[in-house]
Amino acid sequence: MTGIRTSAAAEMLGVSPSTLRTWERRLGFPEPRRTAGNHRQYELEQIEALREALRETNNISSAIDLARRRGRGPTSPARLLAALDRFDEAAADRELEESLAVRSLERTVDEVLMPALEKAAERSGREAELDYACRWASGWLHRARRLSPPATRPEGVLLLESGPALGLEAVHAQALELCVRRQGLRVLLLSAELAEGRYTAALRALEPRAVVLCGSEARLDVVGEPLRRAGQHRPRRFAYRAAQLLSGRDGIPQIGKLPAAAARNLADALAS
């Protein structure tokens, strides 16, 4: 357990030190221990639990009851978003590290990271916070990708990302790349904005069994001619999330809305 002083605990809760001491005296929570010099030291886990409960209830009595009953609990999208809203990189890193202690990487991506970013994208007037959150998430995914094991399956997957270079859908594409890689597949993520002829070398090197179109601006004609020249080895096309694509009667199959689940669906489709 990590101990913090009264002033730091009060700042985390957005109250004065005297208010915090009043809660302790009248309501019995949070419960500090005393140092050898008789200074209060609050458990960081208790303060974080109370902070999250206050955000949900806006009432100190209800918040204390809630914090006592459930403790801090595992990392949630709300807690990660709160760290990102404070522009606190260390706290955001710590939230996902704690999640990885109790969840797999795939569950952390699907259940914590991406839901937090989606909540951030739903708000108006918080563009700076969203921009920071997407940049931080992109860096975190890059670090996780570097630690991924090498491919164990021969199939190649080409991910084509359309739309803004930085934003929710771009981060989703990066998360999908990580999760596809962890399925053991060979994967390459490229911008769909490249000229059609520029994909030839990538297709030759990867020999993809699947092309996944990502982003709200995805088009069916992306890399159309190189794919047609592939003949009997023409890769199958799939759509992810915001890519709403129709082709003939059956359309382009959607593999899902969250990265890890979509990667599993893609791997299963290629295995069949």
N, C-alpha and C positions, 0 to 999 in steps of 0.2 A: 504494500500500500504506500502511496506517495503522500507525504504531508505538505501542506501549504499554509502560509500565514493568513491571519485574518484579513489583511488588506487585499491580498491576492484572491482569496475566496469571495470577498464582497464584490470585487471588480468582476469576477466571472459571473456572478449572479445579478449584476447591475444594481446593487444597493449599497448603502453606506455601511461601514464596519459596525456602527452602533445598531443599525437595523438587524444585521446578522447576529449580533450578540443578544438582541431582544428575542429573536426567533429561538435561539438556543435556550434562553432562560425561561421563556413562556411556553414554548412548544416542544422543547427537548430535542430539537433537530435543526441543523446538523450537530453531531456530538464530537467536539474536538478533544484531543488529548492534550496534556500539559507537558511542556518541555521541562528540563531541569531548571531553567530560569523562569518557570511559571508562565510561559507564553503559550497561547493557544496554537495548536496545529490541527488543521482540518484535513480529513482524508479526501484526496482529489476525487476518488470514486463517488463519495457521498455528495460532494459539491456538483459534480457532473450529473449525477442522477437527479438532484434537486433542480438543477437548471433545465434539464429536459422536461421534467414534470411541470415546472412553472410555465414553460412555453405552451404546454398542452392545456393547462387548467386556468392560468392567470389568477390563481387563488392560492395563497400560501398554505392554508390548512389542507386543502385538497392535494396540493403538490407534495406536501410532506407525507401525507398518507400514501400517495402513489409511490413516491420514492422509497419509502420504507418497505412497501409490499414487493416491489419488483427489483430493487437495487438498480444499478446502472444498466445491466443487461447487455446483450451483444450489440455491436455497432448497427445503427439504423441509417437509412437514407437521410432522415431529418438531422441526425447528429453530424453526418459528413457535410451536409449542406450548411449547417451552422458554422462549421470550421471554415468552409470555403467563403462564406459570407463575411467572415472576419479577415479574409485574406491571410489565413494562418496555415502556411504550408506544412509546418511540423505537426500541427494538430490533425490536419487532413491525412497526412501519412500515417499518423498513429491510429486513426480510426480504421483505416484499411488493414493495417498490421493486426489490429485486434480482431477484425473480421476474419482474417486469414487463419487466426488461431482456432477458430471454431467452424469455419466454412471453407470449402474448396475455393480455389481461385475462380472457377466458373460461377459458383454461387455468389461469390463476392461481387463479380461483375454484374450479374443479372439481378441480384437482390439488393445491392447497396449502391454501387457506383453509378450505373445508368439511371436507376430511379431518382437518385439525387440530382443528376443533371437534367432529367426531364422536369422535375419540380422547378428547378432554376429557370428553365426555358419557358415555363408557363406564366411567369410573373412579368408584369410590365414595369418599366422604369428602373430595372435592375440590370442594365446591359453590362456595366462594368463587372458586376459579380459573375454574370454568366460567362463573359469573356475570360475572366480569371479561372473559373471552374473548368472550362473546356481546355484551356492551356495546361492547367495542372493535371487534368485527367489524361491528356495526350502524353505528357511526360511520364506519368505513372505507367501507362500502357506500354510505352516504349521500353521502360526498364523491365517490365514483366516479360515482354516479347524477347528481350535479349537472353533471358534465363530459360526460355522454352527449350525442350529437348528437340533433337533433329527429327526430321520426318521418318516415319516408319511405314508409310504406305506410298505406292508409286503414283497415285492420282495427283494431278495438279489442279489447282483452283485459282482462277483469275478474278479478283475483285476490282470492279470499276466504280469509282466514286465520282458522283456528279454533284455540283452545287458549290456553296462557299467552302473555302479551304479550312476555315475554322468555325465550328458550330456544333450543335448537337448531332446532326446526321454524320458529320465528318468523324466525330469521336466514336459514333456507333460503328462506322466502317472500320476504324482502327481496332475497336474491341472485337469485332467479328473476325478480323485477321488473326488476332491473338488466339481466339477460341478455335478457329479452324486449324491453326498450327498445332494447337494442343490436342486436336483429334488425330494427329499423326500425318496430316495431309501436307503436300507441298503447296505453298500459297504465295501469291504476289498481289500487292495492292497498288493500283495505278489510277491516275486521274482519267476520267472519261472525257476530259476536255482536249486531250491530245488529238492531233490529226490522225485520220484513220490509218494512213500508211505507217505511222510510227509504232503500231502494235505488232508488226510482223516479226521483229526480232524477239519480242517478249513471248509471243505465241510459239515461236520455234523453240525457244529455250525451255519453256514451261510445259508445252504440249498439254494444255489444260483439258481435263475431262468436263469441267464446269466453268461457266462464266456467271458471276453473281453481280447484278446491277444494283447499285446502292445510291440513295439520294433522291430527293423530290424532283430533280431535273433529269433523271435517267431517261434515255431514249433507246428504242429497239434497234435503231440503225447503227449504234456504236459498234465499231470494229466489224461491221457487216460483211464487207468484201473479204477480209482475211478469214473470217469464219466460214464463209461460203466456199473458199478455196480449200478448206480443210477436208472436204469430201466426206468419206465415211467416218472420219475421226472428228467430225464437227462436234464441238463441246455442247453439252446441254446448257440451257440458260435458265437462271433462277432470278428472283427478285427478293430484295430484303427491305423490310420496313416501308419507308416513304416511296419506294419505287412502285408505282401503281401502273403496271404494264399489261397490255392486252395484245395478243397475237393470234389472229384467226379465232376459231371457236373455243379453244381450250385455254388460251392465255398463257402467261409465264407463271410457273408455280411460285408461290410465296413460301419462303423457308422459315419465316417467323418474324417476331418483333423485338426479341432480345438476343444478344450475341451468342451466349452459350447454347441456348435452346436451338437457335438457328443453325449453329455449327453442327450440332448433333443430327438435326434433320438432314442437313446437307450430306454429312458423312454416311448416314443410312441410305439416302437416295443413291449415292454413288456405289455403295456396297451392293445394292439390289441390281 
